[in-house]
């Protein structure tokens, strides 16, 4: 019975050790390995980014203030250019239009009165008065010329005739020129005021300025908004841009028109083709990267604003380099990159100098010769000089 218990305990200990093997009292850690790859291919520039709207999102706002009476489309709905988005209560603006219309009518009546000729009976009265003054002046002038009328008396009759003549001319020509101009200016002012309040009434309705999707609503029905306050945001989804930050060592390789591959974390099984649309000429001061925009056609609207994306652009420049899988890179105590190289069933940490990304691998500029076997899985448990065995063994 004791021998059976002892045998069971030995089997249990061996089972608990898993894949760790002990030979000559040394533990061998199971790992997976990979080979250093020699690459001679066109350089590929890779970068991470996000899906953005090709044009800046259109934030719509009213030009007048008021209480929001209704908002038509909901968030996520498609809207067309010219479609009604929201409407303010128009009551106050309609009353203002009515007041302005009344003032314009009054100004128009005053202008027509100033511009119209005098009534026929008034014109006839002025003509008769002028004729009488003319005859009286003629008689008095005869007396004055013969010396029978004093000069002062004659001047009175001449002044009366001249005044009657002016009154008759004014009656024939209508009102004073200055009165006409003033009435006309008042009419124009009233018409301008009417146009202004009519426009304000029209501005109580907010329309879409382009086709797109309602991405945000900033207000609710019944809320009072001021002129210029954002009400809604509309974005375009076809095409979209993938905006990525490219480091300065790679930016020289990119130019507008190059073909790019776009992969999304949200759609891992699909690869989208894009075209480099913009390569910025100034770096972001915070990240020291250059903004690159890749245009992607999006007819099915699969790409949504804000989705994380990885882009890769194969350039015309050739590269001759050594690469290792990205997951083989570890960091030493000082944070420097390193890989574990396998020699005679032992793993040794070797510092390396990394370069550019290449697909799912990374360039090794210094530290490896190219014929090494390196640890690709299990390296998180290793220390320099540990014994290792490939997991398959």
Secondary structure, 3 states (H helix, E strand, C coil): CHHHHHHHHHHHHHHHCCCCEEECCEEEEEEEEEECEEEEEEEEEEEEEEEEECCCCEEEECCCCEEEEEECCCCCCEECCCCEEEEECCHHHHHHHHHHHHHHHHHHHHHHHHHCCCCHHHHHHHHHHHHHHHHHHHHHHHHHHCCCCCHHHHHHHHHHHHHHHHHHHHHHHCCCHHHHHHHHHHHHHHHHHHHHHHHHHHCCEEECCCCEEEEEECCCCCCEECCCCEEEEEECCCCEEEEEEEEHHHHCCCCCCCEEEEEECCEEEEEEEEEEEEEEEEECCCCCEEEEEEEECCCCCCCCCCCEEEEEEEEEEEEEEEEEEHHHCEECCCCCEEEEEEECCEEEEEECEEEEEECCEEEEEECCCCCCEEEEECHHHCCCCCEEEECCC
